[in-house]
Amino acid sequence: MAQWGITWAASQREDLRANNVRNRRAPAWVPIILWLTDVLALELSLGLAILVRETLLTWWPNGLTWSDYALLAFIIATFPLGYMFWALYPGYGIHPVERMRRTFLITVLLFLTALLIFAILPATRPLGAILVATGAFAVFLVPILNALARELLIRAGWWGYPVVILGAGLIGAMVVRALRHERYLGLVPVAFLDDDPQKQGRLVEGVPVLGPLSMAEQVSRQGVREALVAISSIGRAELKELVHRLPFFHVTVIPDLGEPTIDWFSVRSLGRIHGVAVRKNLLLPRNRVMKWWMDRLLGWPLFVLSLPLIWLLALWVRLVSPGSPYFTQTREGLGGRSINILKLRTMYPDADQRLERYLAENPEAKAEWERSFKLKRDPRILPGVGHFLRKTSLDELPQLYNVVRGEMSLVGPRPFPAYHLERFSPEFRQLRHSVLPGITGFWQVLARSDSDLKLQEELDTYYIRNWSPWLDVYLLFRTVLAVLGSKGAY
């Protein structure tokens, strides 16, 4: 991401030129890039539908000409207007899961509307079948290509717009860390405002505290359109007055609920008043049924397609280290029941003895192990194949067998060893027992080995409380990106 600059004078003079917030928002053509990406995805979907029709379904007469295909290509090229009306261009501040949900729903709605119009008009009725095939490809290709385009924009530093945070305390620092972690939101913190003189002129999480809250008008004139209020020591009346007088287009109040896991909560309208509702999504019976069907519909095809790769990797392990290329581990499953999960072997047969000797001889490694139960230089790992399998997480592929057996899910909290689970709180372990463990999960995608026990607990709790089918699809997609980048894996 590009360096979002803020120039401010060490002398802290009061005029704005000394406390200048340089608005380095993303280029104005970013929405055009996203628009063109969606057009490309739609036209590619049409091309795949035509390819299937012309090569695999030649026995099916429909009387369509290339002029008919050209007409259909023109029609679907207008579909991004629907995405624009749903505020997806550029869509800063929309969580990737919510973006995926909106994209899917509007794509289905657009194709259904077009299909209804085609059915009414006699001249376009023959286009109905090819339109359905195009829509089947589009519901997958549009969100995937759009996500790839945003990833490229993020890496090029062309994504997001600046926001100012009011309050440079613990909550404000937490907000900065969260926004930097969730780069897809596109909210880039460029400055703090705080009335505490001891904080002014300092850096909090690398972001400067420009001055008091009274500078909001000056910061707004520099092009910052959104403010996040993260002040814990403010009364209700003061907060209400502050929000009303702030000059920003968008103001979001971050409540102080004590933990980063405040994203368990959502605002619920109760007529003229609002309450804070606690989500327990994956504990609802209907959601469990939906997730079970997703595992069946995706798990079986993935298991069958992965078998040749699993056999090749097993042969590689066998060539490096004699003995079975597979091994099983006993882990806790649904309800705390023991299950045997299957993995490709990445360690020496005497791995436990090697680890014990290494920790006894290396105090720093022992401290690292006790912090996260991971070692960047693990003496147990097989050379070559072991590091490759762990970097790519392909050693987990045989667990697709556990998925088809109903013992695991594609996405869920990872099934940790007993010594790992013992370090978690009893409340969290009880929450984990309420759901199936997963091959991949929120912790593995967002942090992998670069995390401690507290972060693992927070991320898994978030997943259970906020589960949705869109979240599972998003995490599966992010798993592929994390594996390709080998981020945090060792």
Secondary structure, DSSP 8 states (H G I E B T S, - for coil): ------EE-TT--SSTTTEE-------TTHHHHHHHHHHHHHHHHHHHHHHHHHHT-TTS-----HHHHHHHHHHHTTTHHHHHHTT-SS-TT--HHHHHHHHHHHHHHHHHHHHHHHHHSGGGGGGHHHHHHHHHHHHHHHHHHHHHHHHHHHHHT---EEEEEE--SHHHHHHHHHHHH-GGG-EEEEEEE-S-TTTTT-EETTEEEEE-GGGHHHHHHTT--EEEE--SS--HHHHHHHHHH---SEEEE----SSGGGGGEEEEEETTEEEEEE--GGGSHHHHHHHHHHHHHHHHHHHHHHHHHHHHHHHHHHHHSSS-SEEEEEEE-GGG-EEEEEEE--B-TTHHHHHHHHHHH-HHHHHHHHHHS--SS-TTB-TTHHHHHHHHTGGGGGGHHHHHTTSSEEESS----HHHHTTS-HHHHHHHHTS--EEE-HHHHHTTTS--HHHHHHHHHHHHHH--HHHHHHHHHHHHHHHHHTTT--
